[in-house]
Amino acid sequence: MDQQIPEEKIVLHEWNILPNKNEKVFCAPDAERLAKKVIKTGPGPITWTVSDIAKASCLLQTPPLKITFQDEQEMRRVYTLIYDVFRYKSVLHQTLMDTAFFFIFPELMNDQARVYLLLYDMYHRSFKKREVQNQAVANKMFAECGLSKVEEYLWKQRVKLAAAIARLRIEKSALRLNELLPGHLRDEKTTIFDTSPVTCWVNLKKLKNKKELNVELISNLGLTEIDNDLTPGPGHYKWDPHCPHFLVLHPTVRSKLAQSTLVKKHKLIVQSKSFCVGPATFGKIISDLQLTGSVVQTHVNSPRTVAYLATLLSQNGNIKKLMAFSAGNRKKEYETYFHDLGMKNIVIYSEKLIDVAPDANYLEEVIAVFATPPNSYSAVTDPIDLVCGRGGDLSVLEILTEAEETKQTKQRVTNILEEQKKTLRFAMSRPQIQFVLYETHSEIDAENNAMVDKAMKEVNKLALIHHASLQGKIKAQSVDAASIQDITLVDQTSLLNKNLLEAPSDVSLISRMSAEESDSEERLRNVVVPDCDVFTTADVPPLCPNIKEQCTNISREGCFLALMQRKTVTNMDNKYMIEMAESRGLFGKANPDKKTSKGAKTKKPVEAVSSPTNKPKKKVKQIETESKLLKEGLTVRGTVKINQKRESYVKYQDIPSTSGWVGTRINMRK
């Protein structure tokens, strides 16, 4: 018998390591970790009904069919199903291509979206028949919406389709189907949302006071109020400490709330907090600056967001109305929705703000802009809430679920950046606008800080050039602002300088440009631009009741906000306009030594206009006052509209102030 060597004398090398007798040997590095974890390798649970499939198919038709939802919960189920179908579109498409499905059934080539829908449902049924109680309902509903043929053809190819999906998983070593997706589409955002708190805001047009709300919540949902610093349980709710009139509820209340009369009658509007932080901040800035006039939201990105902003503004007596643009062909739909909510301080426009004429009369009283142009929505944490808030805009889901970059994707990104820049430039170009609050739901810096810096720099350059021409530093020609948006400051002044454009042809272009650039820089260095004509980035005010309390993290909410306001904010109320008009002598001869009281009447200018000898023959008469103010380096443009029947005179005038142009509308009566 061979002599045994004691274990302690055995010399172990890196190629000859004895295993521990008490240690279990695994053949794979992750085997132990995986052995302790239950892995679901099959399809996930079915969370939709046959009715949901039928309604989803109607929305996926071209053009989409109009449908109605029983409640908010059904709406979420349908759009969640569509979102998942879009996420797995690349896998479903590859499966159909591998089985030559569209070659066998070419008539379904133009109905691919609905084929994906039923294939996704069939995969989750493990390619088995529907339950008996659901089959009869499915046959009836599918016949009504034209899905019977799609269902029949997929069922004929079910074995090949199941084999094709299995081959894809084996090829990629995918234990689950979502491992076949790109990294940015693997997150189950809808699952995460189901465990997050339910949030909604109170429609003050339907509920007048807090006592009435408490009675409704107790009778409909059995909820009672708790302190704001506590986490609400299944039977409680609390007020959000940051957004006004905003409620936070337990996740288990979601289904019951969606089916309650509170939501159906628009007393409570279910919406994610990330889409309410912007309106709440905008309303706070308006109140803090004590501005008076009307405000603009550049795009109806979500009807619920616009309605929430209108609700907050209705509590501010200084704000007359909210004008929302870019409604497109959904203008009537939005107007009906706002009417159902009881909102009367909203005016909807189908056109884009950037397409509005700069001298449009209905923009004269606008003092602030809430800029919400299209963006990539890459920071959105709840895509279902986004599409529900936008009234069922499936194009957003298609953008969020794109698997690869294409030419169309690049072009769309270019268009988004271009519209963002044009929106900001237009918003800051109006002289009476005191601040612009810019909002995106993007993680991309090119849409956020970089976009703000670029747009503000361009606007301030144009203001500098404008005041340089007014002060006689340069000889300005009329140049379209859009044509100089991407040119440097020196190049802009060179283009605006008439001497350079008319220089002799025998002089070298380079030498002329160098000399002119040096001269322009020197002259522009001494140009004084009033603070109220210069935009600057300001800190976004925190939405905190007090300093000690921890404020909300805007970026964590999936929202980006940037505040651009003038260095000196001017509150252009009626008193300011009258004082400015009097100081410029627009009511007659200005008397700098005598201040007119607030209630004083200016009879002489009215009599001069309405005297028989000077009575105008036309309703509109041009006023030539430029020569009077050119000595001050300023220009006045305007017309007088005379309504003889009412004996009132309305004067539309661009009044030059020390800060530039101030658009006004002054009413003068006998």
KOLTIFI-110942 format. One line per 4 residues: number of its first residue (from 0); their letters; for each residue x negated, y negated, z negated of C-alpha. Coordinates in pm, whole numbers, always signed. Layout:
N
NUM) a) X,Y,Z  ...;
***
This chain:
670
0) mdqq) +0,+0,+0  -128,-342,+91  -227,-561,-196  +18,-849,-251;
4) ipee) -118,-1201,-284  +34,-1408,-564  +248,-1698,-437  +43,-1960,-619;
8) kivl) -267,-1854,-422  -104,-1882,-81  -244,-2172,+122  +32,-2340,+318;
12) hewn) -36,-2525,+639  +187,-2755,+835  +258,-2471,+1081  +326,-2215,+810;
16) ilpn) +555,-2355,+543  +745,-2110,+331  +1107,-2198,+274  +1247,-2246,-72;
20) knek) +1427,-1931,-181  +1709,-2134,-338  +1747,-2368,-42  +1993,-2296,+236;
24) vfca) +1833,-2308,+580  +2013,-2497,+859  +1933,-2473,+1224  +2002,-2843,+1293;
28) pdae) +1880,-3159,+1116  +2234,-3289,+1051  +2384,-2950,+970  +2397,-3007,+595;
32) rlak) +2553,-3349,+631  +2806,-3220,+881  +2886,-2918,+669  +3012,-3142,+391;
36) kvik) +3225,-3350,+628  +3544,-3241,+797  +3517,-3337,+1162  +3826,-3374,+1374;
40) tgpg) +3730,-3257,+1718  +4077,-3254,+1871  +4312,-3536,+1968  +4434,-3775,+1701;
44) pitw) +4790,-3791,+1569  +5072,-3921,+1785  +5199,-4252,+1643  +5439,-4341,+1925;
48) tvsd) +5782,-4224,+2037  +5925,-4132,+2375  +6099,-4469,+2378  +5763,-4640,+2324;
52) iaka) +5620,-4458,+2627  +5913,-4569,+2842  +5879,-4933,+2738  +5504,-4926,+2784;
56) scll) +5553,-4792,+3137  +5784,-5085,+3215  +5515,-5330,+3103  +5250,-5151,+3312;
60) qtpp) +5449,-5173,+3634  +5360,-5425,+3903  +5525,-5667,+3849  +5605,-5592,+3484;
64) lkit) +5968,-5538,+3388  +6118,-5750,+3113  +6203,-5550,+2803  +6333,-5625,+2454;
68) fqde) +6200,-5484,+2129  +6419,-5384,+1839  +6178,-5534,+1587  +5818,-5641,+1531;
72) qemr) +5714,-5287,+1435  +5825,-5140,+1768  +5642,-5418,+1952  +5321,-5333,+1770;
76) rvyt) +5356,-4961,+1846  +5404,-5022,+2219  +5112,-5263,+2252  +4891,-5038,+2040;
80) liyd) +4964,-4753,+2281  +4879,-4972,+2581  +4561,-5092,+2410  +4442,-4733,+2353;
84) vfry) +4525,-4638,+2712  +4314,-4931,+2835  +4030,-4830,+2603  +4018,-4475,+2742;
88) ksvl) +4083,-4581,+3101  +3730,-4494,+3217  +3755,-4139,+3072  +4106,-4086,+3208;
92) hqtl) +4005,-4214,+3550  +3701,-3986,+3563  +3922,-3689,+3470  +4163,-3765,+3754;
96) mdta) +3879,-3810,+4001  +3717,-3478,+3902  +4044,-3296,+3971  +4115,-3487,+4297;
100) fffi) +4453,-3583,+4151  +4509,-3889,+4368  +4393,-3695,+4675  +4663,-3436,+4609;
104) fpel) +4927,-3696,+4518  +4832,-4011,+4716  +5171,-4176,+4652  +5061,-4238,+4291;
108) mndq) +4747,-4427,+4390  +4924,-4762,+4339  +5065,-4652,+4005  +4741,-4564,+3827;
112) arvy) +4815,-4745,+3501  +5125,-4537,+3434  +4941,-4218,+3531  +4680,-4305,+3267;
116) llly) +4961,-4359,+3016  +5120,-4017,+3059  +4784,-3839,+3080  +4681,-3999,+2751;
120) dmyh) +5006,-3881,+2592  +4962,-3531,+2739  +4609,-3506,+2598  +4738,-3590,+2249;
124) rsfk) +4997,-3313,+2289  +4705,-3079,+2367  +4861,-3030,+2712  +5163,-2856,+2559;
128) krev) +5533,-2910,+2620  +5720,-3170,+2425  +5932,-3064,+2134  +6280,-2950,+2232;
132) qnqa) +6457,-3240,+2059  +6237,-3492,+2243  +6245,-3333,+2588  +6608,-3425,+2664;
136) vank) +6550,-3785,+2555  +6231,-3802,+2762  +6402,-3670,+3075  +6672,-3937,+3051;
140) mfae) +6442,-4230,+2975  +6175,-4130,+3227  +6439,-4103,+3499  +6555,-4458,+3424;
144) cgls) +6207,-4611,+3442  +6073,-4396,+3729  +5834,-4176,+3533  +5983,-3835,+3614;
148) kvee) +5768,-3777,+3921  +5449,-3882,+3740  +5529,-3647,+3452  +5602,-3360,+3691;
152) ylwk) +5279,-3397,+3891  +5062,-3421,+3579  +5225,-3112,+3435  +5143,-2914,+3749;
156) qrvk) +4775,-3006,+3715  +4757,-2974,+3335  +4512,-2678,+3334  +4266,-2852,+3566;
160) laaa) +4299,-3177,+3375  +4232,-3010,+3040  +3927,-2834,+3187  +3795,-3159,+3332;
164) iarl) +3812,-3334,+2993  +3640,-3036,+2828  +3357,-3051,+3083  +3309,-3424,+3016;
168) riek) +3282,-3363,+2642  +3038,-3074,+2689  +2824,-3277,+2928  +2796,-3566,+2679;
172) salr) +2792,-3342,+2366  +3093,-3535,+2241  +3270,-3386,+1940  +3547,-3641,+1981;
176) lnel) +3691,-3810,+2286  +3598,-4161,+2170  +3229,-4064,+2186  +3264,-4081,+2564;
180) lpgh) +3344,-4453,+2538  +3096,-4743,+2542  +2982,-4856,+2199  +3198,-5170,+2184;
184) lrde) +3517,-4966,+2246  +3463,-4691,+1989  +3581,-4892,+1689  +3934,-4802,+1589;
188) ktti) +4044,-5161,+1530  +4410,-5070,+1510  +4336,-4822,+1229  +4140,-5084,+1036;
192) fdts) +4426,-5328,+1074  +4675,-5086,+917  +4485,-5109,+589  +4447,-5489,+589;
196) pvtc) +4692,-5723,+413  +5003,-5840,+595  +5007,-6216,+657  +5285,-6446,+774;
200) wvnl) +5383,-6812,+757  +5708,-6968,+643  +5924,-7145,+901  +6027,-7461,+716;
204) kklk) +6307,-7520,+967  +6481,-7203,+848  +6386,-7200,+479  +6417,-7534,+305;
208) nkke) +6251,-7467,-28  +6052,-7216,-229  +6353,-7106,-436  +6542,-6997,-125;
212) lnve) +6235,-6801,-7  +6204,-6619,-340  +6568,-6511,-325  +6525,-6383,+33;
216) lisn) +6209,-6186,-48  +6364,-6024,-355  +6691,-5930,-182  +6536,-5810,+148;
220) lglt) +6201,-5664,+45  +6208,-5646,-335  +5896,-5862,-365  +5805,-6095,-648;
224) eidn) +5540,-6366,-657  +5205,-6328,-834  +4915,-6565,-897  +4695,-6659,-602;
228) dltp) +4381,-6515,-759  +4532,-6164,-777  +4557,-5897,-507  +4921,-5829,-418;
232) gpgh) +5051,-5476,-477  +5334,-5296,-293  +5601,-5495,-479  +5436,-5838,-484;
236) ykwd) +5328,-6127,-263  +5114,-6436,-309  +5054,-6771,-141  +4734,-6801,+60;
240) phcp) +4505,-7057,-109  +4375,-7198,+221  +4651,-7213,+484  +4968,-7405,+382;
244) hflv) +5301,-7218,+375  +5116,-6890,+430  +5200,-6560,+256  +4988,-6250,+186;
248) lhpt) +5156,-5912,+131  +5051,-5551,+70  +4982,-5334,+382  +5259,-5088,+287;
252) vrsk) +5518,-5363,+340  +5427,-5402,+709  +5692,-5175,+859  +5971,-5288,+627;
256) laqs) +5888,-5656,+683  +5884,-5616,+1062  +6234,-5467,+1057  +6378,-5717,+807;
260) tlvk) +6616,-6004,+886  +6351,-6247,+763  +6142,-6174,+1072  +6432,-6117,+1312;
264) khkl) +6585,-6454,+1224  +6244,-6629,+1249  +6233,-6725,+882  +5894,-6559,+848;
268) ivqs) +5651,-6542,+1141  +5405,-6254,+1122  +5059,-6369,+1231  +4695,-6305,+1154;
272) ksfc) +4523,-6565,+940  +4245,-6608,+1198  +4492,-6782,+1433  +4622,-7014,+1159;
276) vgpa) +4292,-7144,+1022  +4251,-7378,+1321  +4597,-7544,+1295  +4559,-7575,+917;
280) tfgk) +4221,-7748,+960  +4358,-7977,+1231  +4648,-8082,+1010  +4413,-8151,+719;
284) iisd) +4187,-8374,+931  +4488,-8573,+1054  +4599,-8631,+694  +4251,-8715,+565;
288) lqlt) +4191,-8976,+837  +4548,-9114,+804  +4588,-9138,+1180  +4909,-9250,+1349;
292) gsvv) +5038,-9140,+1689  +5081,-8818,+1885  +4850,-8518,+1920  +4768,-8270,+2195;
296) qthv) +4696,-7898,+2204  +4520,-7830,+2532  +4641,-7471,+2585  +4933,-7267,+2459;
300) nspr) +4701,-6985,+2358  +4973,-6841,+2134  +5332,-6969,+2091  +5319,-6871,+1725;
304) tvay) +5004,-7076,+1671  +5161,-7380,+1839  +5473,-7336,+1626  +5264,-7317,+1308;
308) latl) +5080,-7637,+1400  +5412,-7808,+1475  +5542,-7698,+1134  +5244,-7856,+957;
312) lsqn) +5268,-8177,+1161  +5639,-8210,+1086  +5538,-8276,+723  +5330,-8577,+833;
316) gnik) +5543,-8885,+897  +5266,-9058,+1094  +5263,-8797,+1372  +5535,-8842,+1632;
320) klma) +5504,-8525,+1839  +5283,-8239,+1952  +5219,-8204,+2324  +5107,-7859,+2438;
324) fsag) +4971,-7797,+2788  +4885,-7506,+3020  +5214,-7321,+2972  +5225,-7233,+3343;
328) nrkk) +5527,-7040,+3464  +5616,-6944,+3104  +5724,-7296,+3012  +6096,-7213,+2985;
332) eyet) +6019,-6899,+2787  +5814,-7098,+2537  +6076,-7373,+2515  +6341,-7112,+2435;
336) yfhd) +6121,-6960,+2166  +6054,-7297,+2001  +6425,-7379,+2018  +6505,-7052,+1839;
340) lgmk) +6254,-7146,+1569  +6417,-7488,+1529  +6108,-7685,+1639  +6197,-8028,+1779;
344) nivi) +5861,-8205,+1767  +5700,-8002,+2050  +5681,-8104,+2417  +5561,-7830,+2655;
348) ysek) +5388,-7900,+2987  +5326,-7638,+3251  +5018,-7810,+3396  +4670,-7805,+3248;
352) lidv) +4550,-8107,+3056  +4245,-8141,+3280  +4480,-8179,+3579  +4672,-8470,+3425;
356) apda) +4605,-8815,+3571  +4376,-9018,+3342  +4623,-9309,+3340  +4928,-9096,+3252;
360) nyle) +5156,-9305,+3031  +5257,-9018,+2802  +4895,-8982,+2684  +4872,-9343,+2563;
364) evia) +4960,-9263,+2201  +4743,-8950,+2170  +4491,-8996,+1890  +4359,-8640,+1842;
368) vfat) +4316,-8320,+2044  +4322,-7957,+1934  +4113,-7794,+2210  +4200,-7426,+2253;
372) ppns) +4076,-7333,+2602  +4047,-6970,+2719  +3762,-6772,+2566  +3629,-6416,+2556;
376) ysav) +3805,-6327,+2226  +3501,-6117,+2141  +3537,-6194,+1768  +3901,-6087,+1743;
380) tdpi) +3950,-5830,+1467  +4312,-5747,+1550  +4376,-5731,+1927  +4737,-5621,+1874;
384) dlvc) +4821,-5931,+1676  +4656,-6136,+1950  +4867,-5990,+2231  +5187,-6008,+2022;
388) grgg) +5114,-6369,+1934  +5059,-6451,+2302  +5397,-6311,+2394  +5271,-5981,+2537;
392) dlsv) +4982,-6104,+2752  +4830,-5776,+2873  +4549,-5954,+3056  +4387,-6017,+2717;
396) leil) +4387,-5644,+2640  +4234,-5570,+2980  +3954,-5817,+2908  +3886,-5675,+2562;
400) teae) +3872,-5315,+2691  +3644,-5354,+2993  +3391,-5073,+2996  +3132,-5220,+3232;
404) etkq) +3025,-5549,+3384  +3149,-5617,+3736  +3152,-5910,+3977  +3501,-5995,+3864;
408) tkqr) +3384,-5995,+3503  +3098,-6234,+3581  +3328,-6464,+3776  +3583,-6469,+3496;
412) vtni) +3313,-6558,+3242  +3198,-6841,+3468  +3553,-6971,+3499  +3603,-6957,+3122;
416) leeq) +3286,-7158,+3054  +3377,-7410,+3322  +3725,-7468,+3183  +3590,-7501,+2829;
420) kktl) +3348,-7770,+2943  +3608,-7960,+3145  +3856,-7944,+2859  +3613,-8093,+2607;
424) rfam) +3492,-8362,+2847  +3847,-8467,+2932  +3952,-8471,+2566  +3662,-8699,+2468;
428) srpq) +3701,-8927,+2770  +4024,-9089,+2646  +3926,-9404,+2453  +4200,-9385,+2191;
432) iqfv) +4123,-9024,+2088  +3945,-9031,+1753  +3850,-8665,+1714  +3858,-8329,+1891;
436) lyet) +3879,-7998,+1706  +3746,-7716,+1924  +3849,-7356,+1854  +3741,-7023,+2001;
440) hsei) +3760,-6662,+1888  +3424,-6568,+2036  +3091,-6446,+1903  +2899,-6583,+2204;
444) daen) +2699,-6897,+2134  +2740,-7020,+2492  +3111,-7064,+2417  +3057,-7213,+2072;
448) namv) +2774,-7439,+1957  +2599,-7455,+2294  +2922,-7560,+2467  +2993,-7831,+2207;
452) dkam) +2642,-7976,+2226  +2642,-7986,+2605  +2985,-8147,+2642  +2923,-8409,+2372;
456) kevn) +2585,-8500,+2517  +2742,-8560,+2860  +3019,-8779,+2719  +2777,-8989,+2516;
460) klal) +2555,-9034,+2823  +2847,-9171,+3019  +2934,-9408,+2733  +2575,-9533,+2727;
464) ihha) +2576,-9598,+3101  +2914,-9770,+3080  +2799,-10013,+2812  +2470,-10069,+2992;
468) slqg) +2662,-10184,+3297  +2891,-10405,+3084  +2590,-10567,+2919  +2422,-10625,+3255;
472) kika) +2136,-10384,+3190  +2207,-10193,+3512  +2416,-10258,+3821  +2671,-9980,+3818;
476) qsvd) +2851,-9844,+4117  +3160,-9630,+4095  +3041,-9274,+4050  +3267,-8979,+3977;
480) aasi) +3193,-8844,+3631  +3220,-8486,+3756  +2939,-8547,+4003  +2690,-8645,+3733;
484) qdit) +2779,-8397,+3462  +2470,-8183,+3517  +2223,-8464,+3591  +1976,-8603,+3343;
488) lvdq) +2023,-8947,+3194  +1747,-9098,+3403  +1891,-8948,+3720  +2234,-9087,+3632;
492) tsll) +2103,-9438,+3586  +1907,-9404,+3910  +2221,-9309,+4097  +2408,-9597,+3940;
496) nknl) +2145,-9853,+4025  +2225,-10029,+4348  +1871,-10157,+4401  +1735,-9803,+4417;
500) leap) +1994,-9691,+4670  +1915,-9989,+4892  +1536,-9968,+4863  +1332,-9998,+5188;
504) sdvs) +1282,-9670,+5369  +905,-9715,+5405  +853,-9683,+5029  +777,-9335,+4901;
508) lisr) +1079,-9169,+4737  +867,-9032,+4452  +713,-9367,+4370  +1052,-9540,+4385;
512) msae) +1205,-9278,+4156  +918,-9298,+3906  +932,-9675,+3890  +1307,-9681,+3863;
516) esds) +1314,-9410,+3594  +1061,-9597,+3383  +1252,-9923,+3425  +1588,-9758,+3350;
520) eerl) +1458,-9590,+3037  +1324,-9920,+2911  +1649,-10105,+2978  +1870,-9831,+2833;
524) rnvv) +1661,-9814,+2520  +1795,-10154,+2413  +2159,-10085,+2501  +2386,-10109,+2198;
528) vpdc) +2677,-9865,+2203  +2939,-9928,+1933  +2984,-9642,+1688  +3350,-9607,+1777;
532) dvft) +3248,-9520,+2136  +3001,-9248,+2032  +3101,-8893,+1945  +2915,-8690,+1688;
536) tadv) +2958,-8348,+1532  +3100,-8359,+1182  +3137,-8094,+917  +3465,-7904,+936;
540) pplc) +3651,-7986,+614  +3696,-7685,+386  +4047,-7552,+328  +4008,-7534,-49;
544) pnik) +4251,-7669,-308  +3951,-7765,-524  +3575,-7760,-501  +3527,-7483,-756;
548) eqct) +3733,-7231,-565  +3560,-7019,-306  +3654,-7132,+45  +3751,-6907,+332;
552) nisr) +3476,-6787,+563  +3591,-6904,+906  +3349,-6685,+1099  +3456,-6380,+898;
556) egcf) +3813,-6450,+1006  +3700,-6420,+1369  +3735,-6791,+1437  +3491,-7064,+1544;
560) lalm) +3571,-7430,+1477  +3374,-7741,+1573  +3472,-8099,+1490  +3371,-8381,+1724;
564) qrkt) +3475,-8726,+1608  +3373,-9084,+1666  +3110,-9230,+1436  +3361,-9495,+1336;
568) vtnm) +3720,-9378,+1335  +3982,-9639,+1424  +4342,-9603,+1313  +4524,-9760,+1607;
572) dnky) +4859,-9820,+1440  +5098,-10104,+1529  +4923,-10352,+1301  +4586,-10285,+1464;
576) miem) +4730,-10319,+1817  +4901,-10650,+1741  +4590,-10794,+1577  +4377,-10686,+1873;
580) aesr) +4622,-10837,+2122  +4633,-11165,+1930  +4256,-11182,+1906  +4232,-11148,+2285;
584) glfg) +4498,-11410,+2349  +4740,-11173,+2518  +5034,-11346,+2347  +4907,-11689,+2444;
588) kanp) +4616,-11908,+2341  +4417,-11738,+2071  +4358,-11934,+1752  +4066,-11779,+1568;
592) dkkt) +4109,-12010,+1267  +4468,-11910,+1203  +4576,-11558,+1122  +4924,-11457,+1225;
596) skga) +5122,-11284,+954  +5261,-10937,+1008  +5619,-11058,+1050  +5546,-11373,+1251;
600) ktkk) +5724,-11415,+1583  +5539,-11523,+1896  +5808,-11717,+2082  +5596,-11922,+2318;
604) pvea) +5452,-11635,+2524  +5799,-11486,+2564  +5950,-11819,+2671  +5669,-11874,+2916;
608) vssp) +5734,-11540,+3081  +6114,-11572,+3079  +6145,-11939,+3183  +6342,-11998,+3507;
612) tnkp) +6043,-12149,+3686  +5819,-11856,+3607  +6082,-11582,+3630  +5934,-11291,+3828;
616) kkkv) +6112,-11171,+4139  +5984,-10815,+4106  +6016,-10575,+3814  +5644,-10509,+3811;
620) kqie) +5395,-10794,+3824  +5020,-10764,+3826  +4835,-10962,+3559  +4505,-11112,+3656;
624) tesk) +4311,-11174,+3341  +3973,-11036,+3445  +3818,-11376,+3511  +3917,-11487,+3164;
628) llke) +3729,-11209,+2989  +3444,-11148,+3231  +3248,-11409,+3040  +3252,-11165,+2748;
632) gltv) +3132,-10882,+2970  +3473,-10713,+2950  +3750,-10627,+3191  +4125,-10609,+3151;
636) rgtv) +4356,-10404,+3367  +4730,-10388,+3335  +5084,-10453,+3453  +5393,-10608,+3304;
640) kinq) +5724,-10420,+3328  +6022,-10652,+3279  +6370,-10524,+3201  +6590,-10829,+3255;
644) kres) +6911,-10659,+3146  +6784,-10583,+2796  +6568,-10900,+2795  +6274,-10701,+2670;
648) yvky) +5923,-10703,+2802  +5691,-10406,+2783  +5328,-10473,+2850  +5092,-10188,+2936;
652) qdip) +4741,-10309,+2885  +4393,-10168,+2844  +4273,-10398,+2570  +3895,-10434,+2550;
656) stsg) +3765,-10430,+2198  +3414,-10456,+2070  +3405,-10079,+2094  +3522,-10036,+2451;
660) wvgt) +3860,-9953,+2599  +4166,-9911,+2388  +4482,-9797,+2568  +4790,-9969,+2421;
664) rinm) +5157,-10024,+2478  +5293,-10346,+2330  +5666,-10421,+2312  +5765,-10788,+2317;
668) rk) +6128,-10892,+2271  +6301,-11231,+2263;
***
